[in-house]
Amino acid sequence: MHIKKSLMPLLFLLASSSYTAAQITNAEKDSLFIEQVEDHKEPDKVLHAEPLYIDLIRDLGARKGEKEWNIGLGITDNLRFDSYEALIEYEWAPMDRLGLEVELPFTFYAPVSGAGNNTIPSNSLNSLKIAAQWSFFVNEPMATSMAIGYINEFELSDFGNFGKPLISGNVYNPFLVVAKRWGNNFHSLLYTGPKVKQHFASNTIHTTYDINTSFHYMISGTRNFIGIEFNKTLDYGKFDMTMRPQMRLGIADNLLVGIVAGIPVSRDNERLSSFLRLIWEPGHHKGNRKPTYD
């Protein structure tokens, strides 16, 4: 009898502790998750939800040794043909704060019903893209990061004229990124800069200006998010915008999938589109995984 009485307080204490542990709040999940991302190693880094369509050159505040493979697949419904997009991309950080990237983007075309093959462009490996991004401002208390970068795109001739010449032009694309996390879950990002396209045969130059903004909500204690991109282009006074609602899901310890829909504001030439991005992070194993909570 005395043994039972002495065990009762202990059992009650254990039950209370288990209940308290099970009732961890979303705010606590977020705080623990953010702490793991930002403080588990040097230098400082701020957790940001980064857009899926206009992809960054490594994370903002990249740490030396980080690396990532991306495979992208997309389809766009145009008025006279459908275009199928594919890309292979590798990005890595050779030193803290610096991200590098190499990308091969492909486009394949198919006529819509009633259109002839002579009305569509030729399939192509569009270009060889090389890029660099430097995070010059990372502030954890402000939950803000800023970076500058540059993409150089060697445009290639389509498969019908491949090698005649091999490189048909060049695109010069400096850019600025500013990202801010609001509280624990809400994220915003601005990606902007000019694109200067030089066509070698005609020696002509065409300049456009991109203003890409994105807003995301990250699910508590995970890297999963939902959000939207607004991809805007200014072209000699003409304004064009495509809205891209999107979501990202973790499907394995080091594998993520991003799903994007494209809704153009103006449908003169392009209609709805979709895009899928597979993200593989080699070396990102359970031992250094950002935790998730049930």
N, C-alpha and C positions, 0 to 999 in steps of 0.2 A: 504493500500500500504506500509506504514511504517512498519506495523507488518510483512508483507511478507519479506521485505528487512532485518529486524532484525533476522528473523528465518533462512534465507538462510545460514549464516555462521555456525549456530548451526547444521543444517542438514548436511552440508558439513563435519563438524568436526566429527559427529557421524558416517557418512558413511565411512570416512577415518579410524576411529578407528576400525570399524567392519572389514574393508578390511585388516588392518594390523594384527588384531588378527587371521583372517582366514588364513593368509599367514605365520603362524609360520613354521619355517624351520625344516628339519629333525634333524639338529644339535641341535636346541633348544629343540626339543622333547626329544632327547637323554639326554641332560644335565639335564632337569627337571626330567626325569625318573630315571636316575642314582642318582640324589640328593635325591629323595624320598626313594630309596632302601638303600643308604649308610648313609644318614644323618637324617632320620626321628626319629631315636632313637639311644641310646648307646648300646654297644660299636661300634666302627668302623666296617664296613663291606664293602667288595668290591663286586660289581655285576660281576658274572662270568656265562658263559654258560657252564653247566656241562653235560658230556656225558650221553646218554640214556641207553646204553647197559652195560658198566662197571659203575654202578651207585655209587655215593659217599655216605658216611655215613653222611647224613645231609649236608646242604650248608657249604661251606668254610666260616669261621668266624661266625658260628652259634650263634644265640642269644637265651638266655634262654626262654623256652616256645614254641619254634617252633616245629612243628610236621607234619608228612606226612605219608599217606598210599599209597602204590604202589601195583598194580596188573599187572603182566606181562604175556603175552601169546606169544608163538613163535612156529615156525615149521622149521625143518631142513630137507633137502632132502639128505639122505645118499645113498650109493650105493645099500645096501640090504634092507633098511627099512627107514621109515620116523620117526622122533622123534618129539614129541610135548612137549613143555616146558611150565610150568606154575609156577608162584611164587606169594606168598603173603608176603608183607614186611611192617614193621612199623619202622619208625625212629623218633627220638625226641632229643631235646636238654635240659637236666636237668639243665645245667648251661651254661653261656656264653663260647663260643669257643669249647664246648664238644658236640659231636654227638654220639648217641647210636643207634643200629639197631638190630632187630630180623627178620630173614627171613626163610621161608619154601619153598624150591624149589622142584618141582615135575617134573618127566619126564615119558611120556607115549610113547609107540612104536607101530608101525603098519607096517607089511611087505609090500614091493612094489610088483607089479604084478609079479607072477611067483615064489616068495620066500615063503618058509614055515614058520609057526609060530615058529618052533624050531630054526630058524636062527637068531632070534632077542632077545635082552636082555629083562629082566622082567621089568615091570613097577615099579616105585619106588618113595617114598618120599626120595629124595637124601640125605638130611642132615638137621640138625638144625644149622643155622648159627647165631652167635652172633658177634657183631663188635663194635668197638669204634674208634673215630677219633678226634684228638686234633689239632686245628688250632693254631700253635705256632707263625705264622708271618702273620699279616694283615696290609698292607700299602696302604692307599687310594691314596696318591700322585703318587706312583709307579704303582697303579692298579694291585697289586700282592698279592697273598695269598699262604701260604704253610701250609701243615698239615702232621702229621704222624698218622698212625692208625694200627689196628690189627684186623684181622678176624679169629675167631676160628670156624671150621666147623666139627661138629660131624657127621661123615658119617654113614648112616643107611643101614641095609640090605634091599634088594629089597622085593617087596610084596610077591614073591614066597618063600622067606626064612625069612620073617619078624619076628624079635624076636629071630633069631637063628644065631648069637646073635643080639641084638637090635642095638648096636653100633659096626660097623665093622672096623672103623678106625677114624683117625683124620687128619685134614689139618690145618697147622700153616701158617698164611699168614700176616706177617708185610708188610706195604707199606708206600710209600711217595707220596704226591701230591704237584705239583707246578703248579699254574695257573696264567696267565697274560692276562689282557685286553689291546689291542692295539687301542688307540683312544677310540671311543664310541661304535663301533659295532663289532670289530673283537676280537675273543677270542681264546686262546690256553691253553692246559692243558696236563700235563704229570702225569701219574699214574703208578708207578712201584714198584716191590718188588718180593721176592721169594715165592714159594708155596712148603711147605714141607709136603708130604703125607705119613702118617704112617698107614700101614695095620696091624691090631692087630694079625690076625691068623698066618701070616707068619713072623711077626715082621720085615717087610721090610720097607725101607724108599726110597721115590722117590722125587727128587727135580727138579722143573722147575723154570724158571724166566720169569715174564711177564713185558713187556714194552708197555704200552698203551698210545698213543698220540691222541689228538683230536683237531679239528679246527672248529670254528663256526662263523657264521655271524648272529647277533641278529637284528631283524627288528626294525626300529626306534620306540621308545616309547612303546614297548611291551615286553613281555617275550617270544615271538615266535622266533624261530631260524631255520636255516638250517646249516648243517655241515657234518662232517665225522669223524669217529673213525678209527684208525689203531690199531687193537689188535694183538700184536706180542708175541710169546712164544719161548723161548730157552729151548730145551730139549736134554741134552747130545750132544750138538753140532748141533742138528737139529733145523732149523728155520722154523716157521710156522706163517703166517699172514692172517688175515681176515679183509677186508675193510668193513666198515659199514656206508654208507651214511644214513642220518637221518634228521628228522624235528620234531619240537615241536610246538604245537598249543594250545592256550588257548580257551577252549570251554565253560567255565563258569567262574564266579568270582574266585572260588577256585578249579577248575578242569582243568587239562592239559592232553593232549594226546601226546605221543611220538611214532613215526613210524620209524622203523629201517629196512634196508635191509642188508643182509650179503653176501659178495662176497669173497670166499676163494681164495687165490693166488694159492695154491696147491689143486687139486681136487682128491687126491688119495682116500680119504674116505668120504669126505663131499663136497656137492655141495651148491647150493644157499639156503639161509635161510631168514626168516623174523621174526620180533619181534615187538610187540605192548605193550606199557607201559601206563597205566592209573595212574595219579598222583592226589590224593585228599589231600588238605591241610585244615583240620578242623580248624576253628577259623580264617581262612584267609577270612575276609568279606570285603564288600565295604568300611567300615569305615577305614580300614588300607590297602586298596588295592593300589598297585603301579599303577599310572595313565596311561591311554592310550589316544591317541590323534587322531582325524580324520584329 
